[in-house]
Amino acid sequence: MGGSSQNAGQTAEQEPFRLPFEFSGFGEGRIGARTQNDPHEKDLSLGEVRLQLEGEKGWDRASVRVRTDLLYDPVYDHQTIDLETGQGWLDLREARFTATPLDFMDLKIGRQILTWGTGDMLFINDMFPKDWQSFFIGRDTEYLKAPSDAAGISFFTGLFNTNIIYTPRFNADRYINGSRLSYYNPILGRIAGRDAIIQTDNRNSWFTDDELALRLSRNIAGYEAALYGYRGYWTSPAGMDPVNGKATFPRLGVYGGSIRGTAGPGIANLEFGYYDSEENRNGSNPMAKNNELRFLAGYEQELATDFTAGLQYYLEYMFQYDEYREVLAPGQHPRDEARHVITLRLTKLLMRQNLMLSFFGYYSPSDKDFYFRPNIHYKIDDNWAAEVGGNIFWGEDNWSFFGQFRRDTNVYTGIRYGF
C-alpha cells in the first residue's frame, strides 16, 4: 500500500505541465528597403519585429480560436492600435467561435480569415478584405488576407453546399493610401505618398453598412463548380465625394461562377464575375467606377520532380466606356476599356524540399507594366526558417496600376522561429 502511494506520487510529479488548450506561434524579424530614392516615402519599406500567438480550445462539437500578432515597426510614425487598418503594436488576426450544431451545418462567428474563388493571387468573386500594403512590402503571403468581422453559416447537402457570410459592418481592404507606399494621385496629377495620405469617407454604421456573400458549390464529374453572389461595396476606394473631396466606397454587387478540375496532366480553372456598380450603372457618374466584367483562366502543372509552373490570363472589361470617356474630367488619364493581365508562377524545391525557389509575376500588355515577386525560402530546421525576396515594379506610365509603384520597388529579408 505504502509503496504504491509513493510510486503514484512520483508519477504525478513527473508528468509535464500542459496547457488546457493548444498553443503555438512564431517570432519573426523582417527588414526591407527601397532600391531607389522615393522623395515621398522613407528609405525603409519594412523594419518589423513580430510575435504571433495562437491558442485554440476544442470540445466535442465546438471550438474557440484566438490568433494575434504583437509587432513593432519604426516605419510607422505612431504605434496606436487600429484593428481595421492593421496599424499599431497589436493586430488581432482571429477571434472566432466555431460550432457544428447539426451534422450538415457549421457555424463560425467572430474575427476570421475568409477566402474563396479559384485564382492564384487574383481575386474576382472573393470580396473579403485584402492587405495590399503587406503584399507589396514583403510580409509573408499569409498577410495578403486581412481579417473579417463576420458570421458564417454553411450547409452540406447531397445537392450542393451552401456558404453564407454576413458582415454587420463593412470591412475595407488595407489599401494603398500613401503611408508606406507612394501611388499616383489623379487629383494632384502626380506620384504622391506621405505628403498626400488618402482620406476616405468610411462606412462605419453597424447593420447599415453591411455585407452579404453567398456561395453555392458542388462536385460535378470530378470538377469543383461554384456560383457566387455578393452585396456590399467596392473594398478599395473607387469613387469620390465631390463635396468633401474624400475617397468613397460605392455600393457594389458581384455575381459570378467558377469551375476547377483536372485537365490533362495539370489542373485548370475558369472564373468570372459581373461587377454591378450600383451608383454608376449607366456610366454617367464620374464619381464612381463603371460596371465591369472580370474573367480569368488558369492552368497549373508539375513539369518535373519538385518543379511546378502556373499560368493565368485575367481580364477586366469596362461597360459604358463611351459614357465614361465623355464625363472624364479634363487632364485625367483614361483607363483602357479592357485591361489584360498575364501571371506566371514558378516553384522549385531543392535540398529535400527544405529550399524553395519561387517566382510570381504579373504582366499587363495593355497597361505596359509589370510586378515581379522573386523569393528564396530556406527551412533551416523544424523551428527556424529564413527568406529573402523582392517586389519589383515597372511601367511605361506612372499612372498605370503597377507603373505607379515604380519607386516602391524593394528587397527584403526575414528570419522566423516557430514554436
Number of C-alpha atoms within 10 A of each C-alpha: 5 6 8 9 10 11 11 11 11 11 10 10 10 9 8 7 7 8 8 10 11 12 16 12 15 16 18 18 19 21 20 23 20 22 18 12 12 18 14 19 21 18 17 18 26 26 19 18 18 19 18 19 18 17 17 17 14 15 8 7 12 15 15 19 20 19 20 17 20 15 19 19 20 13 17 17 9 12 15 12 14 13 13 16 17 19 18 18 17 20 20 21 23 21 20 20 20 19 18 16 11 10 9 12 16 18 18 20 18 20 20 24 20 18 15 14 24 25 22 16 13 16 21 26 29 20 25 23 22 26 21 17 21 22 17 24 24 26 20 12 12 11 17 19 21 26 29 24 20 23 20 20 18 19 16 15 11 7 10 14 17 18 18 17 20 20 21 18 19 27 28 24 24 22 18 20 21 21 21 23 24 25 30 19 18 13 10 9 13 13 21 24 23 17 12 16 16 18 13 18 14 15 17 13 11 11 12 11 17 19 22 19 22 19 21 18 19 19 15 10 8 10 15 16 20 22 20 22 20 22 18 22 25 22 21 21 24 17 21 19 14 10 6 10 13 15 20 22 23 22 20 20 20 26 19 21 22 23 21 22 18 15 13 8 10 15 15 21 22 20 24 26 24 20 26 20 22 17 18 20 17 15 23 20 16 18 19 24 27 25 23 22 19 21 22 24 20 21 19 21 17 16 12 9 9 13 16 17 19 20 18 22 20 22 18 21 19 21 18 17 20 12 15 22 16 11 13 15 12 6 9 11 13 13 15 13 17 17 16 19 21 18 21 19 19 17 17 18 17 13 9 8 11 13 18 19 17 19 17 20 18 21 20 21 11 13 21 17 22 23 22 18 19 17 20 17 19 19 17 13 9 9 11 16 18 18 19 18 21 23 25 22 22 22 20 14 14 19 22 22 20 23 22 24 23 25 23 27 23 23 23 22 21 21 17 20 17 14 12
